[in-house]
């Protein structure tokens, strides 16, 4: 079943280092990672969802990574996978 809403953890909502768009992106990533604990969405796709530029998505992903909320890995073909690091959000191990 496709999820249509997400719960953003209180520790993310209360993190004053995160702007509102970073919190919204985190919520979008929660939805996209629902099935596997990771997603491979492009910046263009994420930008379209949040109605921001691809460059803004790059900046927001960097912030989420610095705050240790996500991890980004690339597979052997260069496809980017974004993993959620909060075990309470996604208990999957990668």
PDB file of N, CA, C and O in Angstrom:
ATOM      1  N   UNK A   1       0.836  -1.185   0.000  1.00  0.00           N
ATOM      2  CA  UNK A   1       0.000   0.000   0.000  1.00  0.00           C
ATOM      3  C   UNK A   1       0.882   1.250   0.000  1.00  0.00           C
ATOM      4  O   UNK A   1       1.841   1.338   0.767  1.00  0.00           O
ATOM      5  N   UNK A   2       0.564   2.187  -0.837  1.00  0.00           N
ATOM      6  CA  UNK A   2       1.320   3.423  -0.917  1.00  0.00           C
ATOM      7  C   UNK A   2       0.948   4.343   0.235  1.00  0.00           C
ATOM      8  O   UNK A   2      -0.217   4.698   0.413  1.00  0.00           O
ATOM      9  N   UNK A   3       1.944   4.720   1.008  1.00  0.00           N
ATOM     10  CA  UNK A   3       1.712   5.643   2.117  1.00  0.00           C
ATOM     11  C   UNK A   3       1.479   7.047   1.575  1.00  0.00           C
ATOM     12  O   UNK A   3       2.113   7.459   0.603  1.00  0.00           O
ATOM     13  N   UNK A   4       0.577   7.767   2.202  1.00  0.00           N
ATOM     14  CA  UNK A   4       0.274   9.124   1.745  1.00  0.00           C
ATOM     15  C   UNK A   4       0.608  10.186   2.780  1.00  0.00           C
ATOM     16  O   UNK A   4       0.454  11.378   2.514  1.00  0.00           O
ATOM     17  N   UNK A   5       1.057   9.778   3.941  1.00  0.00           N
ATOM     18  CA  UNK A   5       1.488  10.742   4.949  1.00  0.00           C
ATOM     19  C   UNK A   5       2.621  10.120   5.753  1.00  0.00           C
ATOM     20  O   UNK A   5       2.827   8.906   5.725  1.00  0.00           O
ATOM     21  N   UNK A   6       3.348  10.963   6.466  1.00  0.00           N
ATOM     22  CA  UNK A   6       4.447  10.446   7.271  1.00  0.00           C
ATOM     23  C   UNK A   6       4.443  11.114   8.635  1.00  0.00           C
ATOM     24  O   UNK A   6       3.864  12.183   8.825  1.00  0.00           O
ATOM     25  N   UNK A   7       5.095  10.466   9.564  1.00  0.00           N
ATOM     26  CA  UNK A   7       5.305  11.025  10.896  1.00  0.00           C
ATOM     27  C   UNK A   7       6.760  11.442  10.978  1.00  0.00           C
ATOM     28  O   UNK A   7       7.660  10.615  10.836  1.00  0.00           O
ATOM     29  N   UNK A   8       6.987  12.709  11.204  1.00  0.00           N
ATOM     30  CA  UNK A   8       8.352  13.206  11.348  1.00  0.00           C
ATOM     31  C   UNK A   8       8.705  13.153  12.833  1.00  0.00           C
ATOM     32  O   UNK A   8       7.998  13.734  13.657  1.00  0.00           O
ATOM     33  N   UNK A   9       9.783  12.466  13.180  1.00  0.00           N
ATOM     34  CA  UNK A   9      10.149  12.324  14.592  1.00  0.00           C
ATOM     35  C   UNK A   9      10.354  13.680  15.276  1.00  0.00           C
ATOM     36  O   UNK A   9      10.806  14.645  14.661  1.00  0.00           O
ATOM     37  N   UNK A  10      10.014  13.721  16.544  1.00  0.00           N
ATOM     38  CA  UNK A  10      10.136  14.943  17.341  1.00  0.00           C
ATOM     39  C   UNK A  10      11.569  15.464  17.334  1.00  0.00           C
ATOM     40  O   UNK A  10      11.786  16.676  17.318  1.00  0.00           O
ATOM     41  N   UNK A  11      12.565  14.544  17.346  1.00  0.00           N
ATOM     42  CA  UNK A  11      13.962  14.995  17.355  1.00  0.00           C
ATOM     43  C   UNK A  11      14.320  15.734  16.065  1.00  0.00           C
ATOM     44  O   UNK A  11      15.225  16.568  16.061  1.00  0.00           O
ATOM     45  N   UNK A  12      13.624  15.439  14.986  1.00  0.00           N
ATOM     46  CA  UNK A  12      13.833  16.158  13.724  1.00  0.00           C
ATOM     47  C   UNK A  12      13.085  17.489  13.772  1.00  0.00           C
ATOM     48  O   UNK A  12      13.637  18.528  13.412  1.00  0.00           O
ATOM     49  N   UNK A  13      11.839  17.456  14.215  1.00  0.00           N
ATOM     50  CA  UNK A  13      11.048  18.688  14.305  1.00  0.00           C
ATOM     51  C   UNK A  13      11.697  19.713  15.226  1.00  0.00           C
ATOM     52  O   UNK A  13      11.646  20.912  14.950  1.00  0.00           O
ATOM     53  N   UNK A  14      12.305  19.258  16.311  1.00  0.00           N
ATOM     54  CA  UNK A  14      12.903  20.163  17.296  1.00  0.00           C
ATOM     55  C   UNK A  14      14.360  20.520  17.006  1.00  0.00           C
ATOM     56  O   UNK A  14      14.970  21.288  17.749  1.00  0.00           O
ATOM     57  N   UNK A  15      14.915  19.969  15.933  1.00  0.00           N
ATOM     58  CA  UNK A  15      16.306  20.241  15.590  1.00  0.00           C
ATOM     59  C   UNK A  15      16.401  21.632  14.953  1.00  0.00           C
ATOM     60  O   UNK A  15      15.966  21.837  13.820  1.00  0.00           O
ATOM     61  N   UNK A  16      16.968  22.569  15.686  1.00  0.00           N
ATOM     62  CA  UNK A  16      17.046  23.960  15.223  1.00  0.00           C
ATOM     63  C   UNK A  16      18.101  24.169  14.141  1.00  0.00           C
ATOM     64  O   UNK A  16      18.183  25.250  13.558  1.00  0.00           O
ATOM     65  N   UNK A  17      18.899  23.156  13.871  1.00  0.00           N
ATOM     66  CA  UNK A  17      19.871  23.242  12.784  1.00  0.00           C
ATOM     67  C   UNK A  17      19.225  22.954  11.431  1.00  0.00           C
ATOM     68  O   UNK A  17      19.818  23.209  10.382  1.00  0.00           O
ATOM     69  N   UNK A  18      18.005  22.421  11.466  1.00  0.00           N
ATOM     70  CA  UNK A  18      17.298  22.077  10.234  1.00  0.00           C
ATOM     71  C   UNK A  18      16.272  23.138   9.885  1.00  0.00           C
ATOM     72  O   UNK A  18      15.462  23.539  10.722  1.00  0.00           O
ATOM     73  N   UNK A  19      16.315  23.588   8.640  1.00  0.00           N
ATOM     74  CA  UNK A  19      15.285  24.513   8.167  1.00  0.00           C
ATOM     75  C   UNK A  19      14.017  23.711   7.872  1.00  0.00           C
ATOM     76  O   UNK A  19      14.041  22.481   7.846  1.00  0.00           O
ATOM     77  N   UNK A  20      12.934  24.407   7.657  1.00  0.00           N
ATOM     78  CA  UNK A  20      11.647  23.749   7.389  1.00  0.00           C
ATOM     79  C   UNK A  20      11.718  22.833   6.177  1.00  0.00           C
ATOM     80  O   UNK A  20      11.163  21.735   6.199  1.00  0.00           O
ATOM     81  N   UNK A  21      12.393  23.269   5.124  1.00  0.00           N
ATOM     82  CA  UNK A  21      12.492  22.434   3.921  1.00  0.00           C
ATOM     83  C   UNK A  21      13.271  21.151   4.181  1.00  0.00           C
ATOM     84  O   UNK A  21      12.957  20.116   3.591  1.00  0.00           O
ATOM     85  N   UNK A  22      14.275  21.192   5.046  1.00  0.00           N
ATOM     86  CA  UNK A  22      15.026  19.974   5.383  1.00  0.00           C
ATOM     87  C   UNK A  22      14.117  19.000   6.123  1.00  0.00           C
ATOM     88  O   UNK A  22      14.190  17.792   5.901  1.00  0.00           O
ATOM     89  N   UNK A  23      13.276  19.509   6.987  1.00  0.00           N
ATOM     90  CA  UNK A  23      12.336  18.665   7.722  1.00  0.00           C
ATOM     91  C   UNK A  23      11.306  18.064   6.772  1.00  0.00           C
ATOM     92  O   UNK A  23      10.941  16.897   6.915  1.00  0.00           O
ATOM     93  N   UNK A  24      10.840  18.839   5.815  1.00  0.00           N
ATOM     94  CA  UNK A  24       9.893  18.323   4.826  1.00  0.00           C
ATOM     95  C   UNK A  24      10.554  17.272   3.938  1.00  0.00           C
ATOM     96  O   UNK A  24       9.939  16.256   3.613  1.00  0.00           O
ATOM     97  N   UNK A  25      11.792  17.511   3.549  1.00  0.00           N
ATOM     98  CA  UNK A  25      12.508  16.532   2.741  1.00  0.00           C
ATOM     99  C   UNK A  25      12.673  15.232   3.526  1.00  0.00           C
ATOM    100  O   UNK A  25      12.500  14.146   2.971  1.00  0.00           O
ATOM    101  N   UNK A  26      13.003  15.335   4.795  1.00  0.00           N
ATOM    102  CA  UNK A  26      13.131  14.144   5.633  1.00  0.00           C
ATOM    103  C   UNK A  26      11.821  13.357   5.636  1.00  0.00           C
ATOM    104  O   UNK A  26      11.825  12.132   5.513  1.00  0.00           O
ATOM    105  N   UNK A  27      10.715  14.060   5.775  1.00  0.00           N
ATOM    106  CA  UNK A  27       9.406  13.410   5.725  1.00  0.00           C
ATOM    107  C   UNK A  27       9.151  12.736   4.391  1.00  0.00           C
ATOM    108  O   UNK A  27       8.617  11.628   4.349  1.00  0.00           O
ATOM    109  N   UNK A  28       9.524  13.386   3.306  1.00  0.00           N
ATOM    110  CA  UNK A  28       9.362  12.806   1.974  1.00  0.00           C
ATOM    111  C   UNK A  28      10.225  11.552   1.837  1.00  0.00           C
ATOM    112  O   UNK A  28       9.794  10.556   1.257  1.00  0.00           O
ATOM    113  N   UNK A  29      11.435  11.606   2.368  1.00  0.00           N
ATOM    114  CA  UNK A  29      12.321  10.441   2.315  1.00  0.00           C
ATOM    115  C   UNK A  29      11.737   9.272   3.123  1.00  0.00           C
ATOM    116  O   UNK A  29      11.870   8.116   2.722  1.00  0.00           O
ATOM    117  N   UNK A  30      11.099   9.569   4.241  1.00  0.00           N
ATOM    118  CA  UNK A  30      10.443   8.521   5.025  1.00  0.00           C
ATOM    119  C   UNK A  30       9.420   7.790   4.159  1.00  0.00           C
ATOM    120  O   UNK A  30       9.361   6.560   4.163  1.00  0.00           O
ATOM    121  N   UNK A  31       8.620   8.547   3.422  1.00  0.00           N
ATOM    122  CA  UNK A  31       7.622   7.924   2.541  1.00  0.00           C
ATOM    123  C   UNK A  31       8.282   7.090   1.449  1.00  0.00           C
ATOM    124  O   UNK A  31       7.854   5.970   1.169  1.00  0.00           O
ATOM    125  N   UNK A  32       9.312   7.634   0.844  1.00  0.00           N
ATOM    126  CA  UNK A  32       9.970   6.943  -0.262  1.00  0.00           C
ATOM    127  C   UNK A  32      10.721   5.693   0.195  1.00  0.00           C
ATOM    128  O   UNK A  32      10.875   4.744  -0.575  1.00  0.00           O
ATOM    129  N   UNK A  33      11.179   5.689   1.423  1.00  0.00           N
ATOM    130  CA  UNK A  33      11.925   4.552   1.953  1.00  0.00           C
ATOM    131  C   UNK A  33      11.018   3.514   2.612  1.00  0.00           C
ATOM    132  O   UNK A  33      11.502   2.535   3.180  1.00  0.00           O
ATOM    133  N   UNK A  34       9.736   3.724   2.538  1.00  0.00           N
ATOM    134  CA  UNK A  34       8.768   2.895   3.261  1.00  0.00           C
ATOM    135  C   UNK A  34       8.940   1.401   3.004  1.00  0.00           C
ATOM    136  O   UNK A  34       8.895   0.616   3.951  1.00  0.00           O
ATOM    137  N   UNK A  35       9.133   0.992   1.776  1.00  0.00           N
ATOM    138  CA  UNK A  35       9.186  -0.435   1.454  1.00  0.00           C
ATOM    139  C   UNK A  35      10.521  -1.097   1.774  1.00  0.00           C
ATOM    140  O   UNK A  35      10.550  -2.248   2.210  1.00  0.00           O
ATOM    141  N   UNK A  36      11.628  -0.382   1.562  1.00  0.00           N
ATOM    142  CA  UNK A  36      12.946  -1.009   1.648  1.00  0.00           C
ATOM    143  C   UNK A  36      13.864  -0.447   2.720  1.00  0.00           C
ATOM    144  O   UNK A  36      14.898  -1.047   3.015  1.00  0.00           O
ATOM    145  N   UNK A  37      13.519   0.677   3.302  1.00  0.00           N
ATOM    146  CA  UNK A  37      14.429   1.333   4.240  1.00  0.00           C
ATOM    147  C   UNK A  37      15.421   2.239   3.542  1.00  0.00           C
ATOM    148  O   UNK A  37      16.240   2.892   4.188  1.00  0.00           O
ATOM    149  N   UNK A  38      15.344   2.277   2.213  1.00  0.00           N
ATOM    150  CA  UNK A  38      16.182   3.174   1.428  1.00  0.00           C
ATOM    151  C   UNK A  38      15.422   3.548   0.165  1.00  0.00           C
ATOM    152  O   UNK A  38      14.439   2.903  -0.200  1.00  0.00           O
ATOM    153  N   UNK A  39      15.892   4.596  -0.492  1.00  0.00           N
ATOM    154  CA  UNK A  39      15.312   4.975  -1.781  1.00  0.00           C
ATOM    155  C   UNK A  39      16.431   5.425  -2.705  1.00  0.00           C
ATOM    156  O   UNK A  39      17.545   5.693  -2.256  1.00  0.00           O
ATOM    157  N   UNK A  40      16.139   5.505  -3.967  1.00  0.00           N
ATOM    158  CA  UNK A  40      17.127   5.950  -4.949  1.00  0.00           C
ATOM    159  C   UNK A  40      16.590   7.117  -5.772  1.00  0.00           C
ATOM    160  O   UNK A  40      16.900   7.252  -6.956  1.00  0.00           O
ATOM    161  N   UNK A  41      15.790   7.950  -5.134  1.00  0.00           N
ATOM    162  CA  UNK A  41      15.199   9.108  -5.807  1.00  0.00           C
ATOM    163  C   UNK A  41      16.284  10.100  -6.241  1.00  0.00           C
ATOM    164  O   UNK A  41      17.263  10.332  -5.532  1.00  0.00           O
ATOM    165  N   UNK A  42      16.078  10.668  -7.414  1.00  0.00           N
ATOM    166  CA  UNK A  42      17.007  11.669  -7.920  1.00  0.00           C
ATOM    167  C   UNK A  42      16.697  13.036  -7.305  1.00  0.00           C
ATOM    168  O   UNK A  42      15.615  13.256  -6.762  1.00  0.00           O
ATOM    169  N   UNK A  43      17.658  13.938  -7.400  1.00  0.00           N
ATOM    170  CA  UNK A  43      17.420  15.299  -6.929  1.00  0.00           C
ATOM    171  C   UNK A  43      16.274  15.948  -7.692  1.00  0.00           C
ATOM    172  O   UNK A  43      15.477  16.691  -7.119  1.00  0.00           O
ATOM    173  N   UNK A  44      16.196  15.665  -8.976  1.00  0.00           N
ATOM    174  CA  UNK A  44      15.123  16.234  -9.801  1.00  0.00           C
ATOM    175  C   UNK A  44      13.756  15.770  -9.297  1.00  0.00           C
ATOM    176  O   UNK A  44      12.828  16.574  -9.194  1.00  0.00           O
ATOM    177  N   UNK A  45      13.629  14.498  -8.988  1.00  0.00           N
ATOM    178  CA  UNK A  45      12.369  13.955  -8.471  1.00  0.00           C
ATOM    179  C   UNK A  45      12.025  14.583  -7.126  1.00  0.00           C
ATOM    180  O   UNK A  45      10.893  15.016  -6.910  1.00  0.00           O
ATOM    181  N   UNK A  46      12.998  14.632  -6.224  1.00  0.00           N
ATOM    182  CA  UNK A  46      12.768  15.217  -4.901  1.00  0.00           C
ATOM    183  C   UNK A  46      12.423  16.705  -5.011  1.00  0.00           C
ATOM    184  O   UNK A  46      11.557  17.205  -4.292  1.00  0.00           O
ATOM    185  N   UNK A  47      13.104  17.400  -5.912  1.00  0.00           N
ATOM    186  CA  UNK A  47      12.841  18.829  -6.116  1.00  0.00           C
ATOM    187  C   UNK A  47      11.415  19.049  -6.609  1.00  0.00           C
ATOM    188  O   UNK A  47      10.737  19.980  -6.176  1.00  0.00           O
ATOM    189  N   UNK A  48      10.971  18.192  -7.510  1.00  0.00           N
ATOM    190  CA  UNK A  48       9.602  18.305  -8.026  1.00  0.00           C
ATOM    191  C   UNK A  48       8.591  18.099  -6.895  1.00  0.00           C
ATOM    192  O   UNK A  48       7.601  18.826  -6.811  1.00  0.00           O
ATOM    193  N   UNK A  49       8.832  17.122  -6.035  1.00  0.00           N
ATOM    194  CA  UNK A  49       7.922  16.850  -4.916  1.00  0.00           C
ATOM    195  C   UNK A  49       7.793  18.034  -3.970  1.00  0.00           C
ATOM    196  O   UNK A  49       6.699  18.338  -3.495  1.00  0.00           O
ATOM    197  N   UNK A  50       8.913  18.705  -3.695  1.00  0.00           N
ATOM    198  CA  UNK A  50       8.909  19.803  -2.722  1.00  0.00           C
ATOM    199  C   UNK A  50       8.793  21.187  -3.362  1.00  0.00           C
ATOM    200  O   UNK A  50       8.740  22.201  -2.666  1.00  0.00           O
ATOM    201  N   UNK A  51       8.754  21.214  -4.691  1.00  0.00           N
ATOM    202  CA  UNK A  51       8.647  22.487  -5.423  1.00  0.00           C
ATOM    203  C   UNK A  51       9.814  23.418  -5.110  1.00  0.00           C
ATOM    204  O   UNK A  51       9.635  24.608  -4.851  1.00  0.00           O
ATOM    205  N   UNK A  52      11.034  22.831  -5.142  1.00  0.00           N
ATOM    206  CA  UNK A  52      12.266  23.593  -4.962  1.00  0.00           C
ATOM    207  C   UNK A  52      13.221  23.192  -6.081  1.00  0.00           C
ATOM    208  O   UNK A  52      12.893  22.327  -6.893  1.00  0.00           O
ATOM    209  N   UNK A  53      14.388  23.806  -6.131  1.00  0.00           N
ATOM    210  CA  UNK A  53      15.363  23.472  -7.172  1.00  0.00           C
ATOM    211  C   UNK A  53      16.175  22.232  -6.787  1.00  0.00           C
ATOM    212  O   UNK A  53      16.241  21.858  -5.616  1.00  0.00           O
ATOM    213  N   UNK A  54      16.786  21.611  -7.783  1.00  0.00           N
ATOM    214  CA  UNK A  54      17.667  20.457  -7.541  1.00  0.00           C
ATOM    215  C   UNK A  54      18.857  20.857  -6.680  1.00  0.00           C
ATOM    216  O   UNK A  54      19.339  20.071  -5.864  1.00  0.00           O
ATOM    217  N   UNK A  55      19.322  22.082  -6.870  1.00  0.00           N
ATOM    218  CA  UNK A  55      20.437  22.579  -6.062  1.00  0.00           C
ATOM    219  C   UNK A  55      20.042  22.678  -4.583  1.00  0.00           C
ATOM    220  O   UNK A  55      20.840  22.376  -3.696  1.00  0.00           O
ATOM    221  N   UNK A  56      18.799  23.105  -4.333  1.00  0.00           N
ATOM    222  CA  UNK A  56      18.304  23.162  -2.955  1.00  0.00           C
ATOM    223  C   UNK A  56      18.272  21.769  -2.352  1.00  0.00           C
ATOM    224  O   UNK A  56      18.623  21.590  -1.185  1.00  0.00           O
ATOM    225  N   UNK A  57      17.854  20.780  -3.133  1.00  0.00           N
ATOM    226  CA  UNK A  57      17.825  19.399  -2.643  1.00  0.00           C
ATOM    227  C   UNK A  57      19.235  18.945  -2.276  1.00  0.00           C
ATOM    228  O   UNK A  57      19.421  18.307  -1.240  1.00  0.00           O
ATOM    229  N   UNK A  58      20.219  19.256  -3.093  1.00  0.00           N
ATOM    230  CA  UNK A  58      21.607  18.902  -2.783  1.00  0.00           C
ATOM    231  C   UNK A  58      22.028  19.480  -1.446  1.00  0.00           C
ATOM    232  O   UNK A  58      22.644  18.798  -0.627  1.00  0.00           O
ATOM    233  N   UNK A  59      21.691  20.744  -1.231  1.00  0.00           N
ATOM    234  CA  UNK A  59      22.047  21.412   0.023  1.00  0.00           C
ATOM    235  C   UNK A  59      21.326  20.776   1.212  1.00  0.00           C
ATOM    236  O   UNK A  59      21.926  20.572   2.267  1.00  0.00           O
ATOM    237  N   UNK A  60      20.042  20.463   1.041  1.00  0.00           N
ATOM    238  CA  UNK A  60      19.261  19.868   2.123  1.00  0.00           C
ATOM    239  C   UNK A  60      19.742  18.459   2.451  1.00  0.00           C
ATOM    240  O   UNK A  60      19.797  18.085   3.623  1.00  0.00           O
ATOM    241  N   UNK A  61      20.089  17.678   1.440  1.00  0.00           N
ATOM    242  CA  UNK A  61      20.616  16.337   1.683  1.00  0.00           C
ATOM    243  C   UNK A  61      21.925  16.404   2.454  1.00  0.00           C
ATOM    244  O   UNK A  61      22.180  15.584   3.336  1.00  0.00           O
ATOM    245  N   UNK A  62      22.751  17.384   2.117  1.00  0.00           N
ATOM    246  CA  UNK A  62      24.018  17.565   2.831  1.00  0.00           C
ATOM    247  C   UNK A  62      23.758  17.863   4.308  1.00  0.00           C
ATOM    248  O   UNK A  62      24.442  17.331   5.182  1.00  0.00           O
ATOM    249  N   UNK A  63      22.783  18.702   4.580  1.00  0.00           N
ATOM    250  CA  UNK A  63      22.438  19.052   5.967  1.00  0.00           C
ATOM    251  C   UNK A  63      21.929  17.815   6.715  1.00  0.00           C
ATOM    252  O   UNK A  63      22.344  17.558   7.845  1.00  0.00           O
ATOM    253  N   UNK A  64      21.035  17.054   6.087  1.00  0.00           N
ATOM    254  CA  UNK A  64      20.502  15.846   6.733  1.00  0.00           C
ATOM    255  C   UNK A  64      21.610  14.834   6.995  1.00  0.00           C
ATOM    256  O   UNK A  64      21.600  14.142   8.014  1.00  0.00           O
ATOM    257  N   UNK A  65      22.550  14.752   6.085  1.00  0.00           N
ATOM    258  CA  UNK A  65      23.691  13.844   6.253  1.00  0.00           C
ATOM    259  C   UNK A  65      24.588  14.314   7.401  1.00  0.00           C
ATOM    260  O   UNK A  65      25.020  13.506   8.223  1.00  0.00           O
ATOM    261  N   UNK A  66      24.864  15.611   7.457  1.00  0.00           N
ATOM    262  CA  UNK A  66      25.699  16.166   8.531  1.00  0.00           C
ATOM    263  C   UNK A  66      25.064  15.964   9.903  1.00  0.00           C
ATOM    264  O   UNK A  66      25.767  15.795  10.899  1.00  0.00           O
ATOM    265  N   UNK A  67      23.735  15.982   9.952  1.00  0.00           N
ATOM    266  CA  UNK A  67      23.018  15.774  11.210  1.00  0.00           C
ATOM    267  C   UNK A  67      22.836  14.286  11.527  1.00  0.00           C
ATOM    268  O   UNK A  67      22.179  13.919  12.500  1.00  0.00           O
ATOM    269  N   UNK A  68      23.438  13.436  10.677  1.00  0.00           N
ATOM    270  CA  UNK A  68      23.401  11.982  10.857  1.00  0.00           C
ATOM    271  C   UNK A  68      21.976  11.426  10.865  1.00  0.00           C
ATOM    272  O   UNK A  68      21.651  10.519  11.631  1.00  0.00           O
ATOM    273  N   UNK A  69      21.138  11.991   9.997  1.00  0.00           N
ATOM    274  CA  UNK A  69      19.766  11.506   9.844  1.00  0.00           C
ATOM    275  C   UNK A  69      19.632  10.573   8.649  1.00  0.00           C
ATOM    276  O   UNK A  69      18.745   9.721   8.611  1.00  0.00           O
ATOM    277  N   UNK A  70      20.522  10.742   7.673  1.00  0.00           N
ATOM    278  CA  UNK A  70      20.524   9.883   6.492  1.00  0.00           C
ATOM    279  C   UNK A  70      21.954   9.477   6.181  1.00  0.00           C
ATOM    280  O   UNK A  70      22.915  10.091   6.644  1.00  0.00           O
ATOM    281  N   UNK A  71      22.062   8.431   5.389  1.00  0.00           N
ATOM    282  CA  UNK A  71      23.355   8.017   4.851  1.00  0.00           C
ATOM    283  C   UNK A  71      23.164   7.851   3.349  1.00  0.00           C
ATOM    284  O   UNK A  71      22.129   7.365   2.893  1.00  0.00           O
ATOM    285  N   UNK A  72      24.160   8.253   2.599  1.00  0.00           N
ATOM    286  CA  UNK A  72      24.093   8.145   1.143  1.00  0.00           C
ATOM    287  C   UNK A  72      25.206   7.219   0.679  1.00  0.00           C
ATOM    288  O   UNK A  72      26.378   7.413   1.002  1.00  0.00           O
ATOM    289  N   UNK A  73      24.813   6.210  -0.086  1.00  0.00           N
ATOM    290  CA  UNK A  73      25.775   5.270  -0.655  1.00  0.00           C
ATOM    291  C   UNK A  73      25.494   5.145  -2.145  1.00  0.00           C
ATOM    292  O   UNK A  73      24.375   5.378  -2.603  1.00  0.00           O
ATOM    293  N   UNK A  74      26.518   4.779  -2.885  1.00  0.00           N
ATOM    294  CA  UNK A  74      26.390   4.564  -4.327  1.00  0.00           C
ATOM    295  C   UNK A  74      26.685   3.107  -4.630  1.00  0.00           C
ATOM    296  O   UNK A  74      27.634   2.529  -4.098  1.00  0.00           O
ATOM    297  N   UNK A  75      25.859   2.513  -5.497  1.00  0.00           N
ATOM    298  CA  UNK A  75      26.131   1.126  -5.877  1.00  0.00           C
ATOM    299  C   UNK A  75      27.164   1.091  -6.998  1.00  0.00           C
ATOM    300  O   UNK A  75      27.650   2.134  -7.434  1.00  0.00           O
ATOM    301  N   UNK A  76      27.491  -0.088  -7.453  1.00  0.00           N
ATOM    302  CA  UNK A  76      28.561  -0.244  -8.443  1.00  0.00           C
ATOM    303  C   UNK A  76      28.256   0.437  -9.778  1.00  0.00           C
ATOM    304  O   UNK A  76      29.169   0.746 -10.543  1.00  0.00           O
ATOM    305  N   UNK A  77      26.979   0.667 -10.054  1.00  0.00           N
ATOM    306  CA  UNK A  77      26.621   1.346 -11.308  1.00  0.00           C
ATOM    307  C   UNK A  77      26.460   2.856 -11.120  1.00  0.00           C
ATOM    308  O   UNK A  77      26.098   3.564 -12.060  1.00  0.00           O
ATOM    309  N   UNK A  78      26.728   3.348  -9.908  1.00  0.00           N
ATOM    310  CA  UNK A  78      26.658   4.784  -9.655  1.00  0.00           C
ATOM    311  C   UNK A  78      25.307   5.298  -9.206  1.00  0.00           C
ATOM    312  O   UNK A  78      25.116   6.506  -9.073  1.00  0.00           O
ATOM    313  N   UNK A  79      24.357   4.389  -8.970  1.00  0.00           N
ATOM    314  CA  UNK A  79      23.032   4.801  -8.498  1.00  0.00           C
ATOM    315  C   UNK A  79      23.125   5.140  -7.018  1.00  0.00           C
ATOM    316  O   UNK A  79      23.679   4.376  -6.228  1.00  0.00           O
ATOM    317  N   UNK A  80      22.583   6.283  -6.655  1.00  0.00           N
ATOM    318  CA  UNK A  80      22.612   6.745  -5.267  1.00  0.00           C
ATOM    319  C   UNK A  80      21.472   6.116  -4.487  1.00  0.00           C
ATOM    320  O   UNK A  80      20.326   6.112  -4.937  1.00  0.00           O
ATOM    321  N   UNK A  81      21.793   5.587  -3.317  1.00  0.00           N
ATOM    322  CA  UNK A  81      20.783   5.087  -2.386  1.00  0.00           C
ATOM    323  C   UNK A  81      20.827   5.940  -1.135  1.00  0.00           C
ATOM    324  O   UNK A  81      21.902   6.195  -0.591  1.00  0.00           O
ATOM    325  N   UNK A  82      19.670   6.382  -0.676  1.00  0.00           N
ATOM    326  CA  UNK A  82      19.556   7.193   0.532  1.00  0.00           C
ATOM    327  C   UNK A  82      18.930   6.316   1.608  1.00  0.00           C
ATOM    328  O   UNK A  82      17.829   5.793   1.431  1.00  0.00           O
ATOM    329  N   UNK A  83      19.635   6.159   2.725  1.00  0.00           N
ATOM    330  CA  UNK A  83      19.178   5.325   3.833  1.00  0.00           C
ATOM    331  C   UNK A  83      18.775   6.203   5.013  1.00  0.00           C
ATOM    332  O   UNK A  83      19.405   7.224   5.291  1.00  0.00           O
ATOM    333  N   UNK A  84      17.727   5.791   5.692  1.00  0.00           N
ATOM    334  CA  UNK A  84      17.302   6.455   6.915  1.00  0.00           C
ATOM    335  C   UNK A  84      18.102   5.843   8.061  1.00  0.00           C
ATOM    336  O   UNK A  84      18.167   4.619   8.168  1.00  0.00           O
ATOM    337  N   UNK A  85      18.710   6.657   8.917  1.00  0.00           N
ATOM    338  CA  UNK A  85      19.558   6.147   9.985  1.00  0.00           C
ATOM    339  C   UNK A  85      18.840   5.951  11.318  1.00  0.00           C
ATOM    340  O   UNK A  85      19.361   5.272  12.203  1.00  0.00           O
ATOM    341  N   UNK A  86      17.676   6.524  11.471  1.00  0.00           N
ATOM    342  CA  UNK A  86      16.938   6.395  12.727  1.00  0.00           C
ATOM    343  C   UNK A  86      16.316   5.004  12.795  1.00  0.00           C
ATOM    344  O   UNK A  86      15.422   4.690  12.009  1.00  0.00           O
ATOM    345  N   UNK A  87      16.777   4.166  13.723  1.00  0.00           N
ATOM    346  CA  UNK A  87      16.275   2.799  13.849  1.00  0.00           C
ATOM    347  C   UNK A  87      14.795   2.772  14.217  1.00  0.00           C
ATOM    348  O   UNK A  87      14.109   1.788  13.939  1.00  0.00           O
ATOM    349  N   UNK A  88      14.299   3.834  14.834  1.00  0.00           N
ATOM    350  CA  UNK A  88      12.882   3.890  15.182  1.00  0.00           C
ATOM    351  C   UNK A  88      12.014   4.171  13.967  1.00  0.00           C
ATOM    352  O   UNK A  88      10.835   3.817  13.950  1.00  0.00           O
ATOM    353  N   UNK A  89      12.593   4.810  12.939  1.00  0.00           N
ATOM    354  CA  UNK A  89      11.857   5.077  11.717  1.00  0.00           C
ATOM    355  C   UNK A  89      11.927   3.863  10.806  1.00  0.00           C
ATOM    356  O   UNK A  89      10.909   3.417  10.279  1.00  0.00           O
ATOM    357  N   UNK A  90      13.145   3.323  10.620  1.00  0.00           N
ATOM    358  CA  UNK A  90      13.358   2.151   9.776  1.00  0.00           C
ATOM    359  C   UNK A  90      14.359   1.228  10.420  1.00  0.00           C
ATOM    360  O   UNK A  90      15.541   1.561  10.504  1.00  0.00           O
ATOM    361  N   UNK A  91      13.915   0.073  10.877  1.00  0.00           N
ATOM    362  CA  UNK A  91      14.821  -0.853  11.546  1.00  0.00           C
ATOM    363  C   UNK A  91      15.722  -1.632  10.585  1.00  0.00           C
ATOM    364  O   UNK A  91      16.521  -2.457  11.027  1.00  0.00           O
ATOM    365  N   UNK A  92      15.605  -1.382   9.279  1.00  0.00           N
ATOM    366  CA  UNK A  92      16.421  -2.106   8.306  1.00  0.00           C
ATOM    367  C   UNK A  92      17.896  -1.802   8.522  1.00  0.00           C
ATOM    368  O   UNK A  92      18.263  -0.675   8.853  1.00  0.00           O
ATOM    369  N   UNK A  93      18.722  -2.793   8.338  1.00  0.00           N
ATOM    370  CA  UNK A  93      20.168  -2.581   8.402  1.00  0.00           C
ATOM    371  C   UNK A  93      20.691  -2.635   6.972  1.00  0.00           C
ATOM    372  O   UNK A  93      20.202  -3.412   6.152  1.00  0.00           O
ATOM    373  N   UNK A  94      21.673  -1.816   6.683  1.00  0.00           N
ATOM    374  CA  UNK A  94      22.261  -1.763   5.340  1.00  0.00           C
ATOM    375  C   UNK A  94      23.759  -1.931   5.422  1.00  0.00           C
ATOM    376  O   UNK A  94      24.439  -1.915   4.396  1.00  0.00           O
TER     377      UNK A  94
END
